[in-house]
């Protein structure tokens, strides 16, 4: 399996497949960066969605828009990874490269 396919698959299950590919892949930096970003993006999106849904009055509407935006970003990340391009998200990419990428070394 090519590194672009592994990187793409690390996004498919958000943080779960990201953790799996971080644990399995030890040498390919491209796969590890995408898997680490997948973990941080998935956890952040889930936590923010839960927080937004508890907002009174506009929570469901804002959560719908937020979920759509997350879905679009997720599709972009999958496409970029498949095309062998590491698209570093602002803040999330920094956190993933600084902390998460070294979890399973």
Secondary structure as GFF3:
##gff-version 3
##sequence-region A 1 105
A	DSSP	alpha_helix	3	12	.	.	.	ID=ss1
A	DSSP	alpha_helix	15	24	.	.	.	ID=ss2
A	DSSP	alpha_helix	29	53	.	.	.	ID=ss3
A	DSSP	alpha_helix	59	82	.	.	.	ID=ss4
A	DSSP	alpha_helix	92	98	.	.	.	ID=ss5
A	DSSP	three_ten_helix	100	102	.	.	.	ID=ss6
###
